[in-house]
Amino acid sequence: MRAVANSAPTLLLGERGSGRTTLLNRVAWLLERESEPRDTVLVPGELAQDPAQLLGVLVARLQRLADPGRSRAGWIEDLRALSMPDGPFGNVAQPAILMELIDLLGERLAELERPVCLMVDGIAPAVAHRVFGSLRNELWTLQGASWVVAGDSAAERLYLEPPADAFFERILRLGPFTDADAAKLLRAHAPDLSAAQIRQAVAAAGGNPRRLLRAAGDLQAGISPARAAADGLADEAAALAGPLARSVVVYLAAYGPAAASDAAMLRDIGASRQRASQLMHKLESAGLLETIEQSQPGRRGRPPRRFALNAVHE
């Protein structure tokens, strides 16, 4: 809240399931209730595969905020113009288009009656680096906006690779829950759990709120939750093959098996298909990952090869 009030661009880092999105929504709610309230535009960064798409989404949302009474047909027509082949949602994102989008962003901000906090949740490191690194000077000149960008702590080095490190004045890291905080949450969320079950869920979660609630759900369903070993596995992967390997393990722990060509994973970790394939095969050779082949009804040929955390380590 202090960073937003001071218009200090902020990078919020936390592992998957640590509560980044929940925190952003809570801050947005609080900003509306300040003595000098701010509007908030919160967009999912996963939508953007390149800088032009992210800027285009922000322009569209600010337009909606500035002119809420405009017909939806007119708003959709604006979005359709942005989606032309040479527009920000097309295949070509030229530098001139990026500059035009930043100018549009400035114009939309000027139309608002009060300052706005622009929140980008879950942006891929590669996109974040191009927007907040290459375009940092242009973004600094925008009046009436504060920035909060949230990302995976496993990719911290990628988010802060120069020159993007110069853009963010504040870096906030979401640490794990203490056992006491985790138990308090469970008592409120699942009051039917016994003290022994709460201790079991807390031990399985390792301080991660999402894993904590998942463990509670398992216990309520009569399933014994396994202790999460993804953190140690991620550390082992990083020591073997660097921070991108850690990101691969973190992704697989959160979303399950994935192929090296998985578009969502590649966007999330900020890697090319070739690089992801190299890393996943290296981790497989080291025994950290295993391959899964699942046949699909009606599909000919060899089933797609997907990688998962090795069950021995889990």
BASETI-966579 format. One record per residue (C-alpha): residue number from 1; y negated, x, z negated. Coordinates in nm, 4 decimals, padded with zeros to 6 digits, always signed. Last residue first. Example, Ala and Ser with C-alpha at 12.3 -4.5 7.8 and 13.67 -1.06 7.14 Angstrom:
REM BASETI-966579
resi|c2|c1|c3
2|+00.1060|+01.3670|-00.7140
1|+00.4500|+01.2300|-00.7800
***
This chain:
REM BASETI-966579
resi|c2|c1|c3
314|+03.7358|+00.7735|+00.4471
313|+03.8195|+01.1362|+00.5196
312|+04.1791|+01.0583|+00.6190
311|+04.0586|+00.7566|+00.8166
310|+03.8703|+00.9856|+01.0517
309|+03.5343|+00.8286|+01.1262
308|+03.5491|+00.6538|+01.4611
307|+03.5207|+00.7529|+01.8267
306|+03.5772|+00.5249|+02.1235
305|+03.7714|+00.5772|+02.4409
304|+03.7562|+00.2854|+02.6820
303|+04.0948|+00.1421|+02.7808
302|+04.2736|+00.3125|+03.0713
301|+04.3002|+00.1006|+03.3794
300|+04.2793|-00.2709|+03.4295
299|+04.0946|-00.5221|+03.2176
298|+04.2348|-00.8733|+03.1858
297|+04.2851|-00.8494|+02.8100
296|+04.1129|-00.5431|+02.6588
295|+04.3203|-00.2549|+02.5312
294|+04.1765|-00.0631|+02.2391
293|+04.1711|+00.3150|+02.2370
292|+04.0533|+00.4762|+01.9163
291|+03.9613|+00.8418|+01.8821
290|+03.9333|+01.0265|+01.5524
289|+03.6386|+01.1912|+01.3868
288|+03.6022|+01.4539|+01.1149
287|+03.9139|+01.6487|+01.2182
286|+03.7286|+01.9532|+01.3461
285|+03.8418|+01.8776|+01.7024
284|+03.7042|+01.5252|+01.6615
283|+03.3711|+01.6618|+01.5450
282|+03.3559|+01.8815|+01.8546
281|+03.4514|+01.5885|+02.0773
280|+03.1781|+01.3788|+01.9198
279|+02.9187|+01.6533|+01.9597
278|+02.9927|+01.7202|+02.3254
277|+02.9958|+01.3474|+02.4071
276|+02.6635|+01.2964|+02.2304
275|+02.5092|+01.5831|+02.4284
274|+02.6340|+01.4431|+02.7604
273|+02.5178|+01.0909|+02.6789
272|+02.1722|+01.2194|+02.5914
271|+02.0496|+01.2172|+02.2326
270|+01.7834|+01.0369|+02.0291
269|+02.0103|+00.9232|+01.7451
268|+01.9276|+00.5532|+01.7730
267|+01.8760|+00.5440|+02.1480
266|+02.2115|+00.7127|+02.2092
265|+02.3816|+00.4816|+01.9585
264|+02.2449|+00.1688|+02.1226
263|+02.3436|+00.2918|+02.4689
262|+02.7071|+00.3636|+02.3769
261|+02.8102|+00.6302|+02.6302
260|+02.9797|+00.8502|+02.3701
259|+03.1856|+00.5483|+02.2751
258|+03.1422|+00.3769|+01.9399
257|+03.3537|+00.2951|+01.6344
256|+03.1806|+00.1316|+01.3348
255|+02.8189|+00.0302|+01.2924
254|+02.7011|+00.1922|+00.9689
253|+02.9530|+00.4730|+00.9283
252|+02.9486|+00.5392|+01.3038
251|+02.5693|+00.5745|+01.2976
250|+02.5705|+00.8058|+00.9957
249|+02.8383|+01.0213|+01.1602
248|+02.6400|+01.0524|+01.4838
247|+02.3190|+01.1266|+01.2932
246|+02.4915|+01.4089|+01.1051
245|+02.6042|+01.5541|+01.4397
244|+02.2419|+01.5392|+01.5528
243|+02.1431|+01.7373|+01.2428
242|+02.3591|+02.0431|+01.3228
241|+02.7145|+02.1100|+01.4437
240|+02.9366|+02.2219|+01.1557
239|+02.6975|+02.2056|+00.8615
238|+02.5645|+01.8737|+00.9886
237|+02.9176|+01.7343|+01.0236
236|+03.0051|+01.8359|+00.6677
235|+02.6881|+01.6742|+00.5337
234|+02.7682|+01.3571|+00.7281
233|+03.1212|+01.3537|+00.5859
232|+02.9828|+01.3847|+00.2347
231|+02.7527|+01.0908|+00.2962
230|+03.0191|+00.8842|+00.4737
229|+03.2610|+00.8922|+00.1806
228|+03.2095|+00.5356|+00.0628
227|+03.4518|+00.4436|-00.2150
226|+03.6894|+00.1781|-00.0901
225|+03.6203|-00.1825|-00.1857
224|+03.9114|-00.3789|-00.3399
223|+03.9348|-00.7154|-00.1683
222|+03.9541|-01.0381|-00.3701
221|+03.6870|-01.2142|-00.1681
220|+03.4365|-01.1788|-00.4536
219|+03.5250|-00.8095|-00.4653
218|+03.4614|-00.7701|-00.0935
217|+03.1277|-00.9484|-00.1220
216|+03.0251|-00.7179|-00.4062
215|+03.1220|-00.4170|-00.1950
214|+02.9073|-00.5469|+00.0901
213|+02.6183|-00.5985|-00.1506
212|+02.6469|-00.2391|-00.2711
211|+02.6982|-00.0996|+00.0796
210|+02.3691|-00.2584|+00.1806
209|+02.1930|-00.1379|-00.1342
208|+02.3053|+00.2280|-00.0965
207|+02.3308|+00.4091|-00.4331
206|+02.6840|+00.5424|-00.3752
205|+02.8086|+00.1933|-00.2931
204|+03.1706|+00.2306|-00.4073
203|+03.0792|+00.3347|-00.7626
202|+02.8328|+00.0473|-00.7973
201|+03.0947|-00.1969|-00.6696
200|+03.3528|-00.0773|-00.9253
199|+03.1024|-00.0855|-01.2127
198|+03.0078|-00.4402|-01.1146
197|+03.3754|-00.5322|-01.1000
196|+03.4297|-00.4032|-01.4541
195|+03.1268|-00.5957|-01.5835
194|+03.2651|-00.9119|-01.4254
193|+03.1207|-01.0576|-01.1092
192|+03.0121|-01.4229|-01.1258
191|+02.6437|-01.3310|-01.1437
190|+02.6478|-01.2024|-00.7844
189|+02.2896|-01.1451|-00.6709
188|+02.1129|-01.1204|-01.0081
187|+02.3871|-00.9238|-01.1856
186|+02.4340|-00.7245|-00.8683
185|+02.0713|-00.6184|-00.8543
184|+02.0749|-00.5077|-01.2184
183|+02.3941|-00.3075|-01.1611
182|+02.2332|-00.1249|-00.8694
181|+01.9198|-00.0526|-01.0728
180|+02.1287|+00.0932|-01.3585
179|+02.3449|+00.2991|-01.1216
178|+02.0283|+00.4461|-00.9724
177|+01.9510|+00.3276|-00.6232
176|+01.9379|+00.5930|-00.3551
175|+01.6138|+00.7490|-00.2317
174|+01.3661|+00.5921|+00.0068
173|+01.1473|+00.8715|+00.1412
172|+00.7753|+00.8398|+00.2043
171|+00.5926|+01.0773|+00.4386
170|+00.2147|+01.0418|+00.4453
169|-00.0374|+01.1915|+00.6861
168|+00.1797|+01.1349|+00.9931
167|+00.0223|+01.2445|+01.3197
166|+00.0536|+01.6220|+01.2729
165|+00.4329|+01.6068|+01.2442
164|+00.4456|+01.4498|+01.5908
163|+00.3364|+01.7824|+01.7446
162|+00.5753|+01.9191|+01.6379
161|+00.9194|+01.7869|+01.5323
160|+00.8681|+01.5456|+01.2451
159|+01.0766|+01.2571|+01.3761
158|+01.3506|+01.4971|+01.4891
157|+01.3679|+01.6738|+01.1528
156|+01.3933|+01.3402|+00.9730
155|+01.6910|+01.2235|+01.1819
154|+01.9291|+01.1602|+00.8907
153|+01.6392|+00.9896|+00.7121
152|+01.6618|+00.7049|+00.9613
151|+01.3278|+00.5638|+01.0676
150|+01.0267|+00.3571|+00.9680
149|+00.6773|+00.3885|+01.1167
148|+00.3759|+00.2556|+00.9265
147|+00.0446|+00.2678|+01.1119
146|-00.3042|+00.1484|+01.0197
145|-00.5291|-00.0235|+01.2675
144|-00.8957|-00.1293|+01.2812
143|-01.0178|+00.1389|+01.5201
142|-00.7988|+00.3280|+01.7657
141|-00.9142|+00.6895|+01.8011
140|-00.6111|+00.8312|+01.6164
139|-00.3810|+00.6666|+01.8714
138|-00.5386|+00.8664|+02.1550
137|-00.5020|+01.1929|+01.9659
136|-00.1382|+01.1178|+01.8754
135|-00.0278|+01.0420|+02.2309
134|+00.2095|+01.3358|+02.2834
133|+00.3348|+01.3336|+01.9244
132|+00.3192|+00.9779|+01.7961
131|+00.4397|+00.8208|+02.1202
130|+00.6638|+01.0945|+02.2597
129|+00.8166|+01.1829|+01.9217
128|+00.8720|+00.8194|+01.8294
127|+01.0564|+00.7574|+02.1565
126|+01.2917|+01.0529|+02.1004
125|+01.3384|+00.9637|+01.7324
124|+01.4525|+00.6066|+01.8127
123|+01.2382|+00.3486|+01.6330
122|+01.3883|+00.1637|+01.3384
121|+01.0913|-00.0427|+01.2288
120|+00.7456|-00.0086|+01.3800
119|+00.4727|-00.1516|+01.1590
118|+00.1155|-00.1922|+01.2836
117|-00.1140|-00.2865|+00.9947
116|-00.4115|-00.4923|+01.1065
115|-00.7753|-00.4892|+01.0084
114|-00.9673|-00.8197|+01.0106
113|-01.1284|-01.0523|+01.2640
112|-00.9154|-00.9321|+01.5542
111|-01.0613|-00.8920|+01.9028
110|-01.1226|-00.5186|+01.8554
109|-00.7494|-00.4657|+01.7945
108|-00.6709|-00.6289|+02.1278
107|-00.9162|-00.4022|+02.3076
106|-00.7725|-00.0916|+02.1429
105|-00.4182|-00.1900|+02.2418
104|-00.5370|-00.2499|+02.5965
103|-00.6853|+00.1010|+02.6048
102|-00.3530|+00.2345|+02.4705
101|-00.1726|+00.0430|+02.7446
100|-00.4006|+00.1851|+03.0114
99|-00.3289|+00.5361|+02.8840
98|+00.0458|+00.4728|+02.8986
97|+00.0171|+00.3323|+03.2510
96|-00.1692|+00.6432|+03.3670
95|+00.1026|+00.8643|+03.2182
94|+00.3625|+00.6903|+03.4371
93|+00.6381|+00.4745|+03.2921
92|+00.8655|+00.3871|+03.5837
91|+01.1738|+00.1686|+03.5398
90|+00.9880|-00.1452|+03.4473
89|+00.8899|-00.2732|+03.1048
88|+00.5575|-00.0859|+03.1083
87|+00.4730|-00.2050|+03.4591
86|+00.5667|-00.0551|+03.7961
85|+00.8609|-00.2893|+03.8479
84|+00.6695|-00.5864|+03.7011
83|+00.7526|-00.6622|+03.3376
82|+00.3963|-00.6431|+03.2093
81|+00.2981|-00.9210|+03.4479
80|+00.5808|-01.1371|+03.3087
79|+00.4499|-01.0757|+02.9575
78|+00.1087|-01.2045|+03.0606
77|+00.2719|-01.5105|+03.2172
76|+00.4649|-01.5705|+02.8953
75|+00.1348|-01.5845|+02.7058
74|-00.0116|-01.8289|+02.9563
73|+00.2931|-02.0539|+02.9287
72|+00.2822|-02.0342|+02.5489
71|-00.0589|-02.1948|+02.5557
70|-00.3342|-02.0142|+02.3704
69|-00.4010|-02.1274|+02.0158
68|-00.2732|-01.8084|+01.8518
67|-00.5321|-01.5925|+02.0308
66|-00.5724|-01.2664|+01.8396
65|-00.2219|-01.2688|+01.6879
64|-00.0542|-01.3483|+02.0216
63|-00.2541|-01.0749|+02.1890
62|-00.1528|-00.8386|+01.9073
61|+00.2123|-00.9179|+01.9724
60|+00.1818|-00.8507|+02.3454
59|-00.0047|-00.5226|+02.2973
58|+00.2547|-00.4066|+02.0416
57|+00.5424|-00.4874|+02.2789
56|+00.3716|-00.3017|+02.5630
55|+00.3097|+00.0021|+02.3437
54|+00.6794|+00.0176|+02.2572
53|+00.7842|-00.0349|+02.6197
52|+00.5466|+00.2321|+02.7426
51|+00.6803|+00.4835|+02.4899
50|+01.0437|+00.4577|+02.6126
49|+01.3622|+00.2691|+02.5237
48|+01.1783|+00.0242|+02.3022
47|+01.3581|-00.2744|+02.1531
46|+01.5099|-00.0562|+01.8802
45|+01.1600|-00.0200|+01.7351
44|+01.1767|-00.3663|+01.5855
43|+00.8169|-00.4938|+01.5641
42|+00.6074|-00.5799|+01.2596
41|+00.2463|-00.6796|+01.3256
40|+00.0598|-00.7274|+01.0016
39|-00.2736|-00.8884|+00.9236
38|-00.4758|-00.7425|+00.6413
37|-00.6172|-00.9117|+00.3335
36|-00.9235|-00.7958|+00.1385
35|-00.8382|-00.9379|-00.2039
34|-00.4768|-00.8672|-00.1077
33|-00.2413|-01.1560|-00.0377
32|-00.1641|-01.0937|+00.3303
31|-00.1008|-00.7270|+00.2484
30|+00.1627|-00.8305|-00.0083
29|+00.3743|-01.0188|+00.2472
28|+00.3548|-00.7273|+00.4919
27|+00.4589|-00.4912|+00.2103
26|+00.7623|-00.7104|+00.1366
25|+00.8573|-00.7223|+00.5051
24|+00.8348|-00.3434|+00.5258
23|+01.0452|-00.3038|+00.2100
22|+01.3196|-00.5320|+00.3403
21|+01.3242|-00.3383|+00.6676
20|+01.3612|-00.0036|+00.4915
19|+01.6161|-00.1252|+00.2357
18|+01.8563|+00.1693|+00.2051
17|+02.1118|+00.0120|+00.4387
16|+02.0873|+00.2913|+00.6913
15|+01.9372|+00.5984|+00.5320
14|+01.5703|+00.6073|+00.4482
13|+01.2479|+00.7427|+00.5911
12|+00.9023|+00.5819|+00.5975
11|+00.6482|+00.7711|+00.8086
10|+00.2906|+00.6812|+00.7273
9|-00.0335|+00.6979|+00.9239
8|-00.3141|+00.6996|+00.6623
7|-00.5406|+00.3970|+00.7136
6|-00.6586|+00.4362|+00.3515
5|-00.5516|+00.0812|+00.2600
4|-00.2238|+00.1385|+00.4470
3|-00.1544|+00.4572|+00.2511
2|-00.2389|+00.2863|-00.0778
1|+00.0000|+00.0000|+00.0000
***
